[in-house]
Amino acid sequence: MNRIGVIGDIHCEHVSLEAVLRFFERAGVDRIVSVGDICDGPGDLTRTVELLRGAGVEAVAGNHERWLLKGEMRSLPDATDPESLPPHVRAWLASLPRTRELHTPAGAILVCHGLGLDDMAEVTPEDQGYALEVNEALWDLVRARRWRYVLNGHSHRRMVRTFEGLTVINAGTLHEGHEPCFALIDLSRREAAFYDIHDDWIAEPPQVLPLPA
């Protein structure tokens, strides 16, 4: 398993999601993961879930799934109505784990929404100094010495950053207006390629960021 397709926060953008899944099929990736925040957006959540299930995407839950299932934060813009959920969609969302672990030739990978079990934690490309020092969720993952990579979302900011041997790769988001993109990670080539997407149009060439040796 060397080529991994990573889908950031989807937020019901089912048209873009369908295009991304077609791209991954043509690219012949070994695995596809979704880092959560699948619901609460302008598109069709039922269609979104059907696409993810049909493509065998390994998803984790984000804070928006937690809020939706608890009926919280429903005053947010484009919030999904819990009463509108078909039973199979609710059941699938409720079944999502908070994290997944992948084992690859390059080392273990943690898939999560925020940082580990904290679905509200994040680290951004600009974080420096004190902002990093007090990020306990980040340093808990570093100190665990269990994973080589963390694939996450939440901040909607594409990123590759390494902290004492732990590389965090943020897949960004499909949410229109938030610089929508997705990522294809090639562990054998040690690179993460970020593709901009607008509805069903995928821009090439991608932005390629190196992964540490």
N, C-alpha and C positions, 0 to 999 in steps of 0.2 A: 504494500500500500504506500505509494509515493505521491500520487496526485489526488488532492482533496479539494473538492468544490465547497466553498464556504459562503453561506447566505446570511447576511446581516439582518437587522431588524426589518421585518417584512411589512408590518402594519397594513395588512389586507391588500397590498399592491399586487393583485392576482395577475394582471396583464404582464407586468415586468417579471413576476415570478415564472410565468409560463415560458417567457423568452429565455430566462436564465437556465431553466431546466433543459430546454432544447439545446442551449449552448453546451452545457455539461455533457449531454448525451453525445453530441458530435465530438467533443473533446476527449471522450473516453476516460473520464475520471474514475478513480477506484472507489470513491466514497463521496457522498454529499452530506453536509451537516448544516443545520439551521440553529442559530444561537439565540432564538427566542424573540419575544415581542412580535408575535405573529398576528395578533388581533389589534383592534383599535386603529382603524384607518379608513380611507375613503372608498375602498373596493369591497369585494365580496369575500367574507371570511369563509363561508362554506366552500366556495370554489378554491380558495387558498388552501384549505385543509385537504381537499380532495387531490389537488396537485401534489402536495407534499407526500401524502400517503401513496399515491400512485407511483411516484418516483422513488419510493423507499428512502426518503430523506430521514436522517437521524436527527431529530430535533430535541432541544431542551426548552424548558419554560422560562419566560422572562417575567419581569414585574407586571407587565400588562396582562399576561395570562392569569397571574395571581389575583390582580385587581378584578378582572372580569368574572372569574369564578366565585369571588367573594361579594360581587356586586358593589365594589368600591370604585371611587374616582370616575363615576359614570358621567360627570359633568364635563369631562375633557372633550376637546374638539374631536369629532369623528369617533367617539367612543362607541363600541359595539354594545347593542342592547342585549343583556343576558336572556331576556324573554324570547329573543328571536333565534336563539341557538337551537338547531336540530339536535336531538339526543345524541346522535353519533358524533357530532362535532364537539359537543360538551365533553363527552366521554373521552375522546381522543386528547383534547386539551388537558383534561384532568389526569390523563395517564402519563404526561410528559415528565421526565425526571428533571431535576434542577441542574444536574451535571451528567456528562458522559466521559468515559475514558477510552481513548483509542491507543492501540499499540502499533508502532511503526518501526521500520528499520532505523529511523533517525531518533527514536526515543518515544516515551509516552507523551500523549497529548491530552490535555484537559479541555473539554468543550463546556462552556458555561455562558451565562448571559452577562453578568457583571464581572465579579472576580470570585471564583469559587462558588460557595453557597450564598454569598451576598449578592442578590440580584440588583441592588442599587449602587454597588461600588463601581468605580471606574478609574482608569488612568488615561490621560489624554496626551496628545503629542507635545503640548506645551508645559505639562506639569514638571516643575523643577523644585529644588530646595525643600522648603517646609512642606509643600503640598505632597511631595513624595515621602518625606520623613514620617508623616502622620498617617500614611495610607496603610493601615494595619492589614486590610484584606489582601493587598498586594504582597506585603512582606511575609504574611502567613504562607502564601503559595511559594515564595522564594525559599523560605526556611524549610518547607516540607521536603525539598530536594527529590520530589517524586516525578515531576513533569519537565519535559524539555520545552514544550510549547503550550501556550494557553490560547485557544480560539474563543473570542468573545465579541460582544456588541455593546449595547446600551447607550454609549455616547454618540452614536451615529458618525463617528470619526474614524476613517481608515487609518491604520497605524501599524508599524512594526517597530517595537522597542524591546531591548534586552536589559534585564535587571539581574546581575550576578548569575548568569547562566540560564535564566528563564526568559524566553522570548514570548511576548504578548503580541498577538496578531488580531487586530480589530477589523472585522469584515465590513464595517460601515453600515449602510442601510439601503433599502429599496424605496424609502419614503421620498416621494417627489418633493423637491424644494430643499432637500437636505444633502445635496450632491450625491444622488443615488449611485450605488456601485455594488459590485460583488467581487469575490476573490477566488483565484485558483492558485493553490499552493502546490509547488513542485518540490518535494523534499530532496529528490535526487539532484536537482539543479540548484537547490538552496535559494529559492526565490518565491516571492509572493507577487502575483500579477493581479492588479486591481483594474477592473473594466467598468467604465462609466456606462450607465444605462438610462434611457429616457423612454418610458413606456415599453415598447417592444424593440427599440433600436439600441444595439450594443456598439459602442465606439471602440475602434481599434486604431492603432496599437494600444495596449494597456500601459498603465503605470507599473513598472516592475521595481520592487524593492528587494534588496538582498536579505537573505537570512544568514545568521552567523554560522561559521563553519563549526 
